[in-house]
Amino acid sequence: MKKYTYQAKNFNEAKNLAMTELMEQEENLYIKEIESSTKLFNKKSVIEVIKKDDVVEGIKDLIKDIVSEMGLTLNMEVKKRDEVLNITLYTNNNAVLIGHDAKTLDALTTIIRQSINKDLGENYKFVLDIGEYKQKREWNLEKMAKSIAREVAKTKVEAKLDPMNSYERRIIHNTLGQNKKVYTESEGVEPNRYVVIKPKEEILAK
């Protein structure tokens, strides 16, 4: 990922210098101050600047390097949706990249997130999927949540789901968040934390 460094007497001057030389507006840049001095005869601010357009290319290059090291061939689809970068990978062996219970996919996502966030100095929103695994998993979880919710509403007996990661638990919570007959709570301790779907009558009974 291409980085640019600028120095001036203060942060605003350094920022304006970057915007002028790169011919970009501030909203198109990631700007991080990496050095600052307020001494009387040595006032300075050193900033590191990355163009937002370069971030996407940086992520793509990082993914290509990792997948290549795994000996896999790769096709990549990148789309921006609701200010979130959605990346879908297609390889000659998707199962290897997904891993058991999506652990390899989660690890790959973590590596990319940590690398990008370290460069930018802030959290960068993206979703990484492999062969539309997450999309299909999300559909299945939503379908399961609605089916179990109907049963809980009918029997008034709470249901404990299998342990899930935070991403999958969030899908369950979001799916049933507006349900008028049941509510959800996460219980247990990682890595065995799970969702419990409960009838809303429990709230009234407390």
Z-matrix of the N, CA and C atoms (Angstrom, degrees):
N
C 1 1.451
C 2 1.526 1 109.13
N 3 1.314 2 116.23 1 127.46
C 4 1.455 3 121.33 2 -177.59
C 5 1.523 4 110.86 3 -71.75
N 6 1.350 5 115.52 4 127.65
C 7 1.460 6 121.15 5 178.67
C 8 1.525 7 109.03 6 -120.55
N 9 1.329 8 114.91 7 143.83
C 10 1.461 9 121.35 8 179.10
C 11 1.525 10 108.52 9 -120.50
N 12 1.314 11 116.45 10 139.12
C 13 1.459 12 121.17 11 -179.67
C 14 1.521 13 110.22 12 -117.70
N 15 1.341 14 114.94 13 133.67
C 16 1.466 15 120.69 14 179.60
C 17 1.531 16 109.63 15 -133.75
N 18 1.339 17 114.40 16 149.04
C 19 1.466 18 119.91 17 -179.68
C 20 1.529 19 110.24 18 -133.53
N 21 1.323 20 115.70 19 137.37
C 22 1.461 21 121.75 20 176.51
C 23 1.524 22 108.34 21 -152.17
N 24 1.343 23 116.58 22 -174.35
C 25 1.464 24 120.08 23 -176.94
C 26 1.528 25 112.19 24 -70.65
N 27 1.331 26 116.61 25 -28.83
C 28 1.466 27 119.87 26 178.02
C 29 1.528 28 109.40 27 -148.25
N 30 1.321 29 114.99 28 174.01
C 31 1.461 30 120.45 29 -174.58
C 32 1.527 31 112.03 30 -60.87
N 33 1.335 32 117.26 31 -46.49
C 34 1.467 33 120.43 32 -177.13
C 35 1.524 34 112.22 33 -62.20
N 36 1.336 35 116.59 34 -39.33
C 37 1.459 36 119.35 35 178.26
C 38 1.522 37 110.92 36 -66.64
N 39 1.330 38 115.84 37 -40.10
C 40 1.467 39 119.71 38 178.63
C 41 1.527 40 110.23 39 -65.40
N 42 1.327 41 116.45 40 -40.66
C 43 1.464 42 121.35 41 178.93
C 44 1.526 43 111.01 42 -63.18
N 45 1.328 44 116.44 43 -45.38
C 46 1.464 45 120.14 44 179.92
C 47 1.525 46 111.62 45 -64.33
N 48 1.328 47 115.99 46 -35.13
C 49 1.462 48 120.63 47 177.22
C 50 1.526 49 110.25 48 -63.64
N 51 1.337 50 115.61 49 -43.30
C 52 1.465 51 120.72 50 179.21
C 53 1.527 52 110.54 51 -62.85
N 54 1.324 53 116.91 52 -45.92
C 55 1.460 54 121.02 53 -178.85
C 56 1.523 55 111.59 54 -61.60
N 57 1.347 56 115.75 55 -38.13
C 58 1.469 57 120.46 56 -179.28
C 59 1.524 58 111.00 57 -68.94
N 60 1.324 59 116.75 58 -48.72
C 61 1.466 60 120.58 59 -175.92
C 62 1.529 61 112.31 60 -70.60
N 63 1.333 62 116.17 61 -35.22
C 64 1.467 63 119.26 62 -179.22
C 65 1.524 64 111.82 63 -87.98
N 66 1.342 65 116.16 64 -9.63
C 67 1.461 66 122.22 65 -179.28
C 68 1.522 67 111.00 66 54.70
N 69 1.343 68 114.77 67 48.96
C 70 1.457 69 121.83 68 -179.65
C 71 1.526 70 109.81 69 -133.47
N 72 1.333 71 116.68 70 149.76
C 73 1.450 72 121.57 71 172.92
C 74 1.523 73 109.58 72 -78.82
N 75 1.315 74 116.33 73 157.92
C 76 1.460 75 120.67 74 -176.69
C 77 1.525 76 112.56 75 -58.00
N 78 1.343 77 116.89 76 -36.56
C 79 1.461 78 119.71 77 -177.84
C 80 1.525 79 112.93 78 -67.66
N 81 1.325 80 117.16 79 -11.58
C 82 1.467 81 120.83 80 178.73
C 83 1.525 82 112.65 81 -99.14
N 84 1.337 83 115.76 82 9.76
C 85 1.464 84 120.08 83 -176.07
C 86 1.526 85 111.51 84 -129.10
N 87 1.326 86 115.07 85 149.36
C 88 1.457 87 121.63 86 166.76
C 89 1.520 88 106.02 87 -102.63
N 90 1.327 89 116.44 88 122.66
C 91 1.460 90 121.06 89 -175.54
C 92 1.518 91 109.57 90 -122.02
N 93 1.334 92 116.32 91 125.38
C 94 1.461 93 121.32 92 -178.91
C 95 1.524 94 109.17 93 -130.22
N 96 1.322 95 116.61 94 126.31
C 97 1.465 96 120.36 95 177.39
C 98 1.521 97 108.61 96 -80.33
N 99 1.325 98 116.90 97 122.64
C 100 1.460 99 120.58 98 -177.02
C 101 1.528 100 112.92 99 -108.01
N 102 1.347 101 116.78 100 -10.78
C 103 1.464 102 119.73 101 177.47
C 104 1.523 103 108.76 102 -156.76
N 105 1.321 104 116.06 103 139.93
C 106 1.457 105 119.77 104 -178.93
C 107 1.527 106 109.86 105 -147.67
N 108 1.330 107 115.73 106 138.85
C 109 1.464 108 121.44 107 177.27
C 110 1.527 109 108.70 108 -140.33
N 111 1.315 110 115.99 109 131.94
C 112 1.464 111 120.21 110 -179.85
C 113 1.534 112 111.50 111 -115.16
N 114 1.323 113 115.93 112 17.08
C 115 1.464 114 119.51 113 178.44
C 116 1.525 115 109.97 114 -62.64
N 117 1.325 116 116.08 115 147.24
C 118 1.461 117 122.13 116 -172.93
C 119 1.521 118 113.06 117 -53.08
N 120 1.332 119 116.95 118 -45.50
C 121 1.471 120 120.03 119 -176.76
C 122 1.541 121 112.34 120 -105.65
N 123 1.329 122 115.31 121 12.62
C 124 1.462 123 117.92 122 -179.60
C 125 1.535 124 110.47 123 -146.10
N 126 1.322 125 116.25 124 50.88
C 127 1.456 126 120.57 125 178.16
C 128 1.522 127 109.46 126 -78.00
N 129 1.331 128 115.07 127 126.48
C 130 1.465 129 117.80 128 178.26
C 131 1.527 130 110.91 129 -159.86
N 132 1.317 131 114.44 130 155.60
C 133 1.455 132 122.32 131 174.53
C 134 1.521 133 107.38 132 -136.76
N 135 1.308 134 115.43 133 126.20
C 136 1.463 135 121.03 134 178.03
C 137 1.528 136 107.86 135 -111.12
N 138 1.312 137 115.99 136 124.21
C 139 1.467 138 119.91 137 -179.13
C 140 1.524 139 111.04 138 -118.90
N 141 1.328 140 113.58 139 153.72
C 142 1.458 141 121.12 140 175.21
C 143 1.527 142 106.83 141 -114.74
N 144 1.306 143 116.49 142 129.49
C 145 1.469 144 121.30 143 -173.09
C 146 1.529 145 110.50 144 -123.23
N 147 1.333 146 115.10 145 136.60
C 148 1.460 147 121.74 146 176.52
C 149 1.522 148 108.23 147 -130.29
N 150 1.319 149 116.85 148 130.82
C 151 1.464 150 120.13 149 176.06
C 152 1.523 151 109.55 150 -72.00
N 153 1.325 152 116.55 151 138.67
C 154 1.462 153 120.48 152 -179.26
C 155 1.525 154 111.95 153 -60.65
N 156 1.319 155 116.23 154 -35.09
C 157 1.470 156 119.01 155 178.07
C 158 1.521 157 111.76 156 -63.90
N 159 1.344 158 116.03 157 -29.88
C 160 1.465 159 120.07 158 -178.95
C 161 1.522 160 112.32 159 -76.17
N 162 1.345 161 117.05 160 -20.44
C 163 1.464 162 120.33 161 -178.92
C 164 1.521 163 110.38 162 -64.57
N 165 1.325 164 116.25 163 -44.69
C 166 1.461 165 120.35 164 -179.99
C 167 1.522 166 110.52 165 -60.01
N 168 1.326 167 116.84 166 -44.45
C 169 1.465 168 120.38 167 178.91
C 170 1.528 169 110.51 168 -65.02
N 171 1.327 170 116.54 169 -35.75
C 172 1.464 171 120.51 170 178.35
C 173 1.517 172 111.74 171 -64.33
N 174 1.325 173 116.47 172 -42.12
C 175 1.469 174 120.93 173 178.05
C 176 1.524 175 110.32 174 -64.87
N 177 1.310 176 116.22 175 -43.26
C 178 1.463 177 120.17 176 179.83
C 179 1.527 178 110.98 177 -62.41
N 180 1.318 179 116.88 178 -42.49
C 181 1.470 180 120.65 179 179.14
C 182 1.523 181 111.23 180 -63.88
N 183 1.340 182 116.85 181 -40.59
C 184 1.462 183 121.10 182 179.45
C 185 1.519 184 110.67 183 -63.73
N 186 1.325 185 116.67 184 -44.15
C 187 1.464 186 120.59 185 178.65
C 188 1.529 187 111.02 186 -62.61
N 189 1.326 188 116.04 187 -43.90
C 190 1.465 189 120.12 188 179.73
C 191 1.520 190 111.06 189 -59.17
N 192 1.329 191 116.84 190 -42.01
C 193 1.468 192 120.86 191 -179.64
C 194 1.526 193 111.10 192 -63.86
N 195 1.338 194 116.59 193 -44.69
C 196 1.468 195 120.72 194 -177.81
C 197 1.524 196 110.86 195 -65.71
N 198 1.335 197 115.99 196 -47.63
C 199 1.462 198 120.28 197 -177.72
C 200 1.526 199 110.85 198 -65.88
N 201 1.332 200 116.47 199 -36.89
C 202 1.466 201 120.63 200 178.06
C 203 1.517 202 110.90 201 -62.93
N 204 1.345 203 116.36 202 -40.38
C 205 1.470 204 120.90 203 178.46
C 206 1.523 205 111.38 204 -63.24
N 207 1.333 206 116.93 205 -24.93
C 208 1.462 207 121.59 206 179.09
C 209 1.526 208 111.47 207 -85.63
N 210 1.336 209 116.39 208 -1.91
C 211 1.457 210 120.82 209 177.18
C 212 1.516 211 114.59 210 76.41
N 213 1.343 212 116.65 211 25.24
C 214 1.451 213 120.77 212 -178.36
C 215 1.524 214 111.14 213 -109.03
N 216 1.325 215 116.09 214 150.09
C 217 1.470 216 120.42 215 172.06
C 218 1.521 217 108.23 216 -88.07
N 219 1.326 218 116.90 217 150.83
C 220 1.449 219 119.37 218 -169.48
C 221 1.524 220 113.37 219 -138.51
N 222 1.330 221 115.04 220 137.10
C 223 1.460 222 123.33 221 164.67
C 224 1.524 223 106.59 222 -122.19
N 225 1.328 224 116.34 223 143.41
C 226 1.458 225 120.16 224 -173.72
C 227 1.523 226 110.76 225 -132.41
N 228 1.335 227 115.17 226 135.38
C 229 1.463 228 121.31 227 175.81
C 230 1.524 229 108.17 228 -117.48
N 231 1.331 230 117.40 229 124.11
C 232 1.467 231 121.71 230 -176.77
C 233 1.522 232 109.45 231 -123.44
N 234 1.336 233 116.00 232 125.29
C 235 1.467 234 121.61 233 178.70
C 236 1.524 235 109.58 234 -136.14
N 237 1.332 236 115.97 235 148.52
C 238 1.468 237 121.35 236 175.89
C 239 1.519 238 107.65 237 -103.89
N 240 1.340 239 115.96 238 123.97
C 241 1.457 240 120.21 239 -179.70
C 242 1.521 241 109.26 240 -136.42
N 243 1.331 242 116.87 241 121.27
C 244 1.469 243 122.28 242 -179.70
C 245 1.529 244 111.35 243 53.30
N 246 1.319 245 115.36 244 45.32
C 247 1.471 246 122.73 245 177.88
C 248 1.526 247 113.26 246 65.99
N 249 1.320 248 117.08 247 13.48
C 250 1.468 249 121.30 248 178.09
C 251 1.522 250 108.77 249 -117.19
N 252 1.328 251 116.30 250 130.43
C 253 1.461 252 120.99 251 179.00
C 254 1.528 253 109.37 252 -79.14
N 255 1.325 254 116.54 253 123.19
C 256 1.467 255 122.04 254 178.41
C 257 1.526 256 108.95 255 -108.24
N 258 1.323 257 115.65 256 119.61
C 259 1.463 258 122.05 257 -177.31
C 260 1.522 259 109.24 258 -117.56
N 261 1.317 260 116.88 259 122.63
C 262 1.462 261 121.17 260 177.36
C 263 1.522 262 108.96 261 -117.92
N 264 1.327 263 115.25 262 126.14
C 265 1.467 264 121.25 263 -179.18
C 266 1.519 265 110.20 264 -103.00
N 267 1.328 266 115.60 265 140.75
C 268 1.465 267 122.59 266 175.23
C 269 1.524 268 106.98 267 -127.12
N 270 1.327 269 117.47 268 119.33
C 271 1.464 270 121.17 269 -178.34
C 272 1.523 271 110.20 270 -125.71
N 273 1.324 272 114.41 271 177.14
C 274 1.462 273 119.20 272 177.35
C 275 1.527 274 111.77 273 -79.87
N 276 1.346 275 117.03 274 -2.42
C 277 1.470 276 121.05 275 175.90
C 278 1.533 277 108.72 276 -154.07
N 279 1.316 278 115.50 277 76.37
C 280 1.466 279 119.84 278 -177.66
C 281 1.524 280 112.46 279 -60.22
N 282 1.336 281 116.45 280 -33.86
C 283 1.469 282 120.45 281 -176.87
C 284 1.527 283 111.71 282 -59.12
N 285 1.330 284 116.93 283 -36.14
C 286 1.461 285 120.66 284 179.87
C 287 1.522 286 110.66 285 -65.08
N 288 1.325 287 116.63 286 -42.38
C 289 1.466 288 120.81 287 -179.51
C 290 1.526 289 112.60 288 -72.54
N 291 1.316 290 116.59 289 -29.87
C 292 1.464 291 119.93 290 179.03
C 293 1.528 292 109.96 291 -76.21
N 294 1.318 293 116.59 292 -49.38
C 295 1.459 294 120.96 293 179.35
C 296 1.522 295 112.34 294 77.46
N 297 1.338 296 115.85 295 172.44
C 298 1.466 297 121.53 296 179.79
C 299 1.518 298 109.85 297 -66.86
N 300 1.336 299 116.26 298 126.95
C 301 1.465 300 122.12 299 -177.99
C 302 1.530 301 111.67 300 55.05
N 303 1.342 302 115.65 301 30.01
C 304 1.481 303 122.44 302 176.87
C 305 1.533 304 112.63 303 63.37
N 306 1.316 305 117.73 304 22.94
C 307 1.472 306 120.29 305 -178.09
C 308 1.527 307 112.03 306 -66.93
N 309 1.329 308 118.09 307 -36.83
C 310 1.466 309 120.59 308 178.44
C 311 1.525 310 110.21 309 -68.83
N 312 1.310 311 116.55 310 -40.47
C 313 1.468 312 121.07 311 176.40
C 314 1.529 313 110.34 312 -61.48
N 315 1.321 314 116.66 313 -43.53
C 316 1.467 315 120.64 314 178.81
C 317 1.526 316 111.19 315 -63.29
N 318 1.336 317 115.73 316 -41.06
C 319 1.470 318 120.20 317 -179.73
C 320 1.528 319 110.56 318 -65.97
N 321 1.319 320 116.54 319 -41.43
C 322 1.464 321 121.20 320 178.88
C 323 1.530 322 110.00 321 -63.28
N 324 1.317 323 116.47 322 -42.30
C 325 1.468 324 121.12 323 177.97
C 326 1.522 325 110.52 324 -61.38
N 327 1.338 326 116.47 325 -42.75
C 328 1.462 327 121.02 326 -179.73
C 329 1.526 328 111.81 327 -63.66
N 330 1.319 329 116.71 328 -42.80
C 331 1.467 330 121.31 329 179.76
C 332 1.526 331 110.46 330 -60.75
N 333 1.323 332 115.86 331 -46.60
C 334 1.474 333 120.54 332 -179.41
C 335 1.523 334 110.24 333 -65.34
N 336 1.328 335 116.85 334 -45.05
C 337 1.472 336 120.43 335 -178.33
C 338 1.526 337 111.13 336 -61.00
N 339 1.330 338 116.93 337 -46.22
C 340 1.464 339 120.46 338 -179.09
C 341 1.526 340 111.43 339 -63.72
N 342 1.324 341 116.61 340 -40.75
C 343 1.458 342 120.84 341 -179.82
C 344 1.526 343 111.43 342 -65.47
N 345 1.326 344 116.93 343 -47.17
C 346 1.466 345 121.11 344 -178.56
C 347 1.520 346 111.46 345 -68.10
N 348 1.329 347 116.94 346 -45.07
C 349 1.463 348 120.16 347 -178.72
C 350 1.525 349 111.84 348 -63.41
N 351 1.331 350 116.43 349 -34.33
C 352 1.462 351 120.42 350 177.76
C 353 1.528 352 110.12 351 -65.37
N 354 1.320 353 117.15 352 -41.54
C 355 1.468 354 121.19 353 179.30
C 356 1.525 355 111.82 354 -68.01
N 357 1.342 356 116.38 355 -40.23
C 358 1.457 357 120.38 356 -174.41
C 359 1.522 358 113.41 357 -86.08
N 360 1.325 359 116.16 358 -25.29
C 361 1.455 360 119.64 359 -176.75
C 362 1.512 361 112.44 360 77.84
N 363 1.322 362 117.51 361 15.81
C 364 1.464 363 122.66 362 178.31
C 365 1.518 364 109.22 363 -159.40
N 366 1.332 365 114.99 364 168.23
C 367 1.459 366 120.33 365 -177.38
C 368 1.525 367 111.14 366 -77.33
N 369 1.319 368 116.34 367 128.87
C 370 1.464 369 121.81 368 179.15
C 371 1.523 370 108.39 369 -108.79
N 372 1.330 371 116.45 370 125.93
C 373 1.458 372 121.08 371 -175.61
C 374 1.532 373 111.52 372 -85.74
N 375 1.319 374 115.28 373 122.08
C 376 1.466 375 120.13 374 174.25
C 377 1.526 376 108.88 375 -153.81
N 378 1.313 377 115.39 376 157.90
C 379 1.465 378 121.69 377 176.45
C 380 1.526 379 107.36 378 -125.21
N 381 1.315 380 116.00 379 125.77
C 382 1.460 381 121.45 380 179.55
C 383 1.524 382 109.14 381 -107.13
N 384 1.327 383 115.88 382 127.94
C 385 1.461 384 121.29 383 178.99
C 386 1.518 385 108.77 384 -130.88
N 387 1.306 386 115.68 385 157.54
C 388 1.466 387 120.67 386 179.57
C 389 1.521 388 108.61 387 -129.27
N 390 1.328 389 115.62 388 116.71
C 391 1.462 390 119.93 389 179.89
C 392 1.512 391 112.55 390 55.81
N 393 1.335 392 117.14 391 32.23
C 394 1.474 393 123.27 392 180.00
C 395 1.527 394 112.34 393 60.76
N 396 1.346 395 116.42 394 25.98
C 397 1.468 396 121.17 395 178.44
C 398 1.527 397 111.32 396 -59.49
N 399 1.337 398 116.45 397 -48.82
C 400 1.462 399 120.00 398 -177.24
C 401 1.518 400 111.61 399 -64.14
N 402 1.317 401 115.59 400 -40.36
C 403 1.459 402 119.78 401 179.94
C 404 1.519 403 110.89 402 -61.39
N 405 1.342 404 116.72 403 -45.70
C 406 1.462 405 121.12 404 179.04
C 407 1.522 406 110.76 405 -67.19
N 408 1.353 407 115.95 406 -39.36
C 409 1.465 408 120.57 407 178.38
C 410 1.525 409 110.32 408 -63.54
N 411 1.323 410 116.53 409 -39.95
C 412 1.462 411 120.89 410 179.58
C 413 1.524 412 110.36 411 -63.69
N 414 1.320 413 117.01 412 -44.95
C 415 1.469 414 120.73 413 178.20
C 416 1.532 415 110.33 414 -59.06
N 417 1.341 416 116.69 415 -45.35
C 418 1.464 417 120.85 416 -178.64
C 419 1.525 418 111.73 417 -64.80
N 420 1.340 419 116.85 418 -39.74
C 421 1.461 420 120.35 419 179.25
C 422 1.526 421 111.39 420 -67.04
N 423 1.335 422 116.21 421 -41.14
C 424 1.467 423 120.29 422 178.31
C 425 1.533 424 110.38 423 -62.32
N 426 1.330 425 115.86 424 -43.60
C 427 1.457 426 120.75 425 179.80
C 428 1.524 427 110.55 426 -63.55
N 429 1.338 428 116.79 427 -44.00
C 430 1.459 429 121.57 428 179.65
C 431 1.526 430 111.16 429 -63.97
N 432 1.349 431 116.11 430 -44.39
C 433 1.469 432 121.08 431 -178.27
C 434 1.527 433 110.96 432 -60.37
N 435 1.320 434 116.77 433 -44.38
C 436 1.463 435 120.69 434 -179.21
C 437 1.531 436 111.30 435 -66.33
N 438 1.333 437 116.29 436 -37.84
C 439 1.464 438 120.34 437 179.85
C 440 1.531 439 110.88 438 -66.81
N 441 1.334 440 116.77 439 -46.08
C 442 1.463 441 120.60 440 179.94
C 443 1.528 442 110.57 441 -67.46
N 444 1.337 443 116.31 442 -36.11
C 445 1.466 444 120.12 443 178.87
C 446 1.533 445 110.84 444 -61.50
N 447 1.324 446 116.74 445 -40.19
C 448 1.470 447 119.93 446 177.83
C 449 1.526 448 110.99 447 -61.99
N 450 1.333 449 115.94 448 -39.72
C 451 1.463 450 120.81 449 -179.79
C 452 1.531 451 110.78 450 -68.09
N 453 1.337 452 116.39 451 -41.56
C 454 1.466 453 120.86 452 178.76
C 455 1.524 454 110.37 453 -64.40
N 456 1.318 455 116.87 454 -42.52
C 457 1.462 456 120.87 455 179.33
C 458 1.526 457 111.24 456 -63.05
N 459 1.324 458 115.77 457 -33.90
C 460 1.460 459 121.01 458 -178.21
C 461 1.526 460 112.10 459 -77.47
N 462 1.334 461 117.34 460 -44.34
C 463 1.464 462 121.56 461 -174.46
C 464 1.527 463 113.49 462 -91.72
N 465 1.335 464 116.93 463 -17.10
C 466 1.471 465 122.90 464 -175.55
C 467 1.523 466 111.94 465 63.68
N 468 1.326 467 116.28 466 24.26
C 469 1.468 468 121.89 467 178.72
C 470 1.526 469 108.53 468 -114.27
N 471 1.340 470 117.04 469 126.14
C 472 1.459 471 120.10 470 -177.85
C 473 1.522 472 111.29 471 -66.73
N 474 1.332 473 115.99 472 156.52
C 475 1.472 474 121.52 473 -178.82
C 476 1.524 475 110.02 474 -127.10
N 477 1.334 476 115.82 475 127.94
C 478 1.460 477 121.45 476 177.26
C 479 1.528 478 108.87 477 -95.85
N 480 1.320 479 117.04 478 124.01
C 481 1.458 480 120.98 479 179.73
C 482 1.518 481 110.30 480 -87.66
N 483 1.320 482 116.09 481 166.46
C 484 1.461 483 120.76 482 177.45
C 485 1.530 484 110.07 483 -64.44
N 486 1.336 485 118.00 484 156.38
C 487 1.472 486 120.50 485 176.34
C 488 1.518 487 111.57 486 -56.10
N 489 1.325 488 116.34 487 139.57
C 490 1.464 489 122.23 488 -179.42
C 491 1.518 490 109.16 489 -138.58
N 492 1.338 491 115.99 490 158.90
C 493 1.462 492 119.16 491 173.21
C 494 1.525 493 109.49 492 -76.61
N 495 1.322 494 116.85 493 172.96
C 496 1.465 495 121.13 494 -174.52
C 497 1.529 496 112.07 495 -62.25
N 498 1.334 497 116.61 496 -36.08
C 499 1.467 498 121.20 497 179.59
C 500 1.522 499 110.58 498 -62.58
N 501 1.325 500 117.54 499 -45.26
C 502 1.461 501 121.41 500 -178.50
C 503 1.529 502 111.34 501 -71.40
N 504 1.334 503 116.89 502 -38.18
C 505 1.471 504 119.28 503 177.38
C 506 1.532 505 110.90 504 -62.52
N 507 1.328 506 115.60 505 -38.90
C 508 1.461 507 119.95 506 179.58
C 509 1.534 508 111.24 507 -62.64
N 510 1.341 509 117.17 508 -35.30
C 511 1.465 510 121.02 509 177.40
C 512 1.524 511 110.00 510 -62.29
N 513 1.334 512 116.76 511 -43.52
C 514 1.463 513 121.21 512 179.08
C 515 1.528 514 110.54 513 -62.86
N 516 1.338 515 115.61 514 -47.63
C 517 1.472 516 119.93 515 -179.80
C 518 1.534 517 111.27 516 -59.96
N 519 1.328 518 116.21 517 -44.52
C 520 1.468 519 120.28 518 -178.46
C 521 1.529 520 111.86 519 -67.26
N 522 1.330 521 115.89 520 -38.12
C 523 1.461 522 120.43 521 -178.87
C 524 1.524 523 111.72 522 -63.45
N 525 1.333 524 116.35 523 -38.75
C 526 1.469 525 120.39 524 -175.28
C 527 1.521 526 112.85 525 -105.57
N 528 1.319 527 116.56 526 8.25
C 529 1.464 528 120.72 527 -175.92
C 530 1.517 529 114.35 528 -59.29
N 531 1.326 530 117.59 529 -31.82
C 532 1.462 531 121.56 530 -178.23
C 533 1.529 532 112.68 531 -105.36
N 534 1.335 533 115.62 532 9.58
C 535 1.463 534 119.68 533 -179.57
C 536 1.529 535 110.17 534 -67.25
N 537 1.329 536 117.47 535 133.59
C 538 1.461 537 121.55 536 -175.57
C 539 1.528 538 113.40 537 -84.55
N 540 1.330 539 116.87 538 -12.57
C 541 1.462 540 119.13 539 -174.14
C 542 1.534 541 114.10 540 -112.04
N 543 1.348 542 117.13 541 -18.16
C 544 1.464 543 119.61 542 179.99
C 545 1.521 544 110.25 543 -136.32
N 546 1.330 545 115.78 544 163.79
C 547 1.455 546 121.26 545 172.30
C 548 1.513 547 108.61 546 -139.45
N 549 1.317 548 117.37 547 165.85
C 550 1.468 549 121.03 548 -175.21
C 551 1.520 550 111.15 549 -124.36
N 552 1.330 551 114.80 550 149.26
C 553 1.458 552 122.28 551 174.63
C 554 1.520 553 109.03 552 -140.95
N 555 1.335 554 116.31 553 143.91
C 556 1.459 555 120.69 554 173.47
C 557 1.523 556 108.79 555 -92.50
N 558 1.316 557 115.91 556 135.15
C 559 1.453 558 121.31 557 -179.42
C 560 1.528 559 109.42 558 -135.09
N 561 1.328 560 115.63 559 168.12
C 562 1.456 561 119.85 560 179.05
C 563 1.515 562 112.33 561 88.82
N 564 1.320 563 115.24 562 -179.23
C 565 1.465 564 122.86 563 -176.16
C 566 1.525 565 109.56 564 -120.70
N 567 1.340 566 116.24 565 139.01
C 568 1.466 567 119.76 566 177.27
C 569 1.525 568 110.15 567 -57.35
N 570 1.332 569 118.28 568 143.84
C 571 1.472 570 127.90 569 5.20
C 572 1.538 571 113.51 570 -90.20
N 573 1.329 572 116.45 571 13.70
C 574 1.463 573 120.06 572 -177.35
C 575 1.530 574 112.81 573 -107.69
N 576 1.337 575 116.23 574 28.77
C 577 1.451 576 120.08 575 178.70
C 578 1.532 577 109.60 576 -72.06
N 579 1.321 578 116.62 577 142.60
C 580 1.455 579 120.63 578 -174.34
C 581 1.528 580 110.14 579 -140.93
N 582 1.337 581 115.07 580 168.87
C 583 1.466 582 121.67 581 179.34
C 584 1.517 583 109.42 582 -103.87
N 585 1.329 584 115.48 583 139.52
C 586 1.462 585 121.37 584 173.73
C 587 1.524 586 107.89 585 -115.54
N 588 1.329 587 116.08 586 126.86
C 589 1.462 588 121.66 587 176.45
C 590 1.519 589 107.60 588 -98.05
N 591 1.335 590 116.11 589 122.62
C 592 1.464 591 121.02 590 -173.09
C 593 1.520 592 111.51 591 -124.00
N 594 1.349 593 116.29 592 147.15
C 595 1.477 594 119.03 593 176.75
C 596 1.530 595 109.91 594 -70.20
N 597 1.302 596 117.37 595 142.09
C 598 1.467 597 120.30 596 -177.65
C 599 1.518 598 113.25 597 -68.66
N 600 1.319 599 117.17 598 -15.62
C 601 1.460 600 119.44 599 176.39
C 602 1.521 601 110.89 600 -60.44
N 603 1.366 602 116.54 601 -24.91
C 604 1.469 603 120.56 602 179.54
C 605 1.512 604 110.42 603 -62.60
N 606 1.336 605 117.00 604 -36.89
C 607 1.452 606 121.24 605 -178.73
C 608 1.524 607 109.81 606 -64.78
N 609 1.342 608 116.23 607 -43.14
C 610 1.442 609 121.04 608 -178.25
C 611 1.523 610 111.80 609 -69.61
N 612 1.332 611 116.02 610 -27.81
C 613 1.458 612 120.58 611 -177.15
C 614 1.528 613 112.45 612 -78.51
N 615 1.351 614 116.75 613 -19.69
C 616 1.458 615 120.18 614 -176.95
C 617 1.526 616 111.08 615 -77.27
